[in-house]
Amino acid sequence: MTKVRSPLFYVGDKYKLMPQLNKLFPKNINTFYDVFAGGGSSTLYTPAKQYELNDLDEHIISLHKYLSKELQDYSHFVDHELGLIDHYGLSHSAENVLPDNIDEIKKKYKKTYFAKANKDAYIKLRDDYNDDQSRMDLFYLLLVYGFNHMTRFNGSGNFNLPVGNVDWNKNVEDALNNYSFFVKTSKFKFSSMDFEKFVESQDFQTDDFVYFDPPYLISLSEYNKMWNEDTDLRLFNLLDELNKRHVKWGMSNVISHKGNVNTPLMEWGKSYNVYPIKSNYISKFDNTIKKDTKEIYVTNV
Ligand SMILES: C[S@@+](CC[C@H](N)C(=O)[O-])C[C@H]1O[C@@H](n2cnc3c(N)ncnc32)[C@H](O)[C@@H]1O
């Protein structure tokens, strides 16, 4: 299977690591539970009879719900988004639609020319979305053109990320096409709950597999703000409970990062199978590759 990214281009998504992880997942999965689904890359890569995706972030789940409906007809959705791109005057390199003065902008801003070229159009798009947040078509475009493909809202509920340095390119269309294939050929459900409530509300069957990719206590990320030592412990206790009930699970995590070690995780993990995972994290701040992060996969399988 090739590595195909989710069209949500989620920060910290698992798509590069899925070939390693998939080898460690059980074969013949009935329902695959993606408890911290984020962009859904783990789901997209894992063969199973059906899928349950959950994430506490309601915005991400609403985007999944929207895309899974719209991408029943890929061409219709892409044409609609391209119409909006045209309306706002955003660049889209998938069809080589670039501003007339792009050469001049490229010379002046060697690394940030898309951000410079799209800034004004992006602000207009963002204002329109903030005026009517039911416009999921605008929300998806904001995710494509926004800084690091992230979603972020201020205290008053307004989307407030600045423009990013990417546009609607071939990777976006490939990812949408792949997601479209998935939603047309698979059985899936979405929910947005705290992980513990979600797990407790399920009736696991033999051959189901529950995958956990929580925020990592000791690494930096926007969604790590929602995580602390107590949530880590709550998760370990839940995994112990599932183990007692013979429910199969696996969890990704980070054991050490920039000299910090997650000691409770290391101690707790000794009761299970722990595998090192080779990862190359890109810093969200400066695009450099971080080699000082040790990622692991813990499983009771
Ligand atoms: C490491 S990311 C998951 C990335 C995902 N595997 C992917 O490939 O895109 C962790 C996710 O946990 C979610 N999250 C944080 N706290 C949570 C909680 N208490 N319950 C459920 N999800 C939570 C965050 O919104 C974030 O999307």
The ligand as an SDF file (V2000), in Angstrom:
LIG
                    3D

 27 29  0  0  0  0  0  0  0  0999 V2000
   -1.5580   12.8080   17.7740 C   0  0  0  0  0  0  0  0  0  0  0  0
   -3.1130   13.5030   17.3160 S   0  0  0  0  0  0  0  0  0  0  0  0
   -3.8250   12.2070   16.3580 C   0  0  0  0  0  0  0  0  0  0  0  0
   -3.3170   12.1960   14.9300 C   0  0  0  0  0  0  0  0  0  0  0  0
   -3.9870   11.1510   14.0500 C   0  0  0  0  0  0  0  0  0  0  0  0
   -3.5850    9.8050   14.4140 N   0  0  0  0  0  0  0  0  0  0  0  0
   -3.6840   11.3990   12.5730 C   0  0  0  0  0  0  0  0  0  0  0  0
   -3.0670   10.5420   11.9130 O   0  0  0  0  0  0  0  0  0  0  0  0
   -4.0550   12.4680   12.0630 O   0  0  0  0  0  0  0  0  0  0  0  0
   -4.0170   13.4760   18.8120 C   0  0  0  0  0  0  0  0  0  0  0  0
   -5.5100   13.8350   18.7060 C   0  0  0  0  0  0  0  0  0  0  0  0
   -6.1140   13.6660   19.9840 O   0  0  0  0  0  0  0  0  0  0  0  0
   -7.2100   14.5600   20.0840 C   0  0  0  0  0  0  0  0  0  0  0  0
   -7.5780   14.6430   21.5200 N   0  0  0  0  0  0  0  0  0  0  0  0
   -6.9910   15.4030   22.4930 C   0  0  0  0  0  0  0  0  0  0  0  0
   -7.5650   15.1520   23.6840 N   0  0  0  0  0  0  0  0  0  0  0  0
   -8.5170   14.1970   23.4800 C   0  0  0  0  0  0  0  0  0  0  0  0
   -9.4340   13.5090   24.3370 C   0  0  0  0  0  0  0  0  0  0  0  0
   -9.4810   13.7560   25.6580 N   0  0  0  0  0  0  0  0  0  0  0  0
  -10.2660   12.5840   23.7930 N   0  0  0  0  0  0  0  0  0  0  0  0
  -10.2420   12.3390   22.4500 C   0  0  0  0  0  0  0  0  0  0  0  0
   -9.3910   12.9710   21.5800 N   0  0  0  0  0  0  0  0  0  0  0  0
   -8.5410   13.8840   22.0950 C   0  0  0  0  0  0  0  0  0  0  0  0
   -6.6830   15.8320   19.4680 C   0  0  0  0  0  0  0  0  0  0  0  0
   -7.7400   16.6500   19.0000 O   0  0  0  0  0  0  0  0  0  0  0  0
   -5.8080   15.2710   18.3060 C   0  0  0  0  0  0  0  0  0  0  0  0
   -6.5290   15.2600   17.1020 O   0  0  0  0  0  0  0  0  0  0  0  0
  1  2  1  0
  2  3  1  0
  2 10  1  0
  3  4  1  0
  4  5  1  0
  5  6  1  0
  5  7  1  0
  7  8  2  0
  7  9  1  0
 10 11  1  0
 11 12  1  0
 11 26  1  0
 12 13  1  0
 13 14  1  0
 13 24  1  0
 14 15  1  0
 14 23  1  0
 15 16  2  0
 16 17  1  0
 17 18  1  0
 17 23  2  0
 18 19  1  0
 18 20  2  0
 20 21  1  0
 21 22  2  0
 22 23  1  0
 24 25  1  0
 24 26  1  0
 26 27  1  0
M  CHG  2   2   1   9  -1
M  END
$$$$
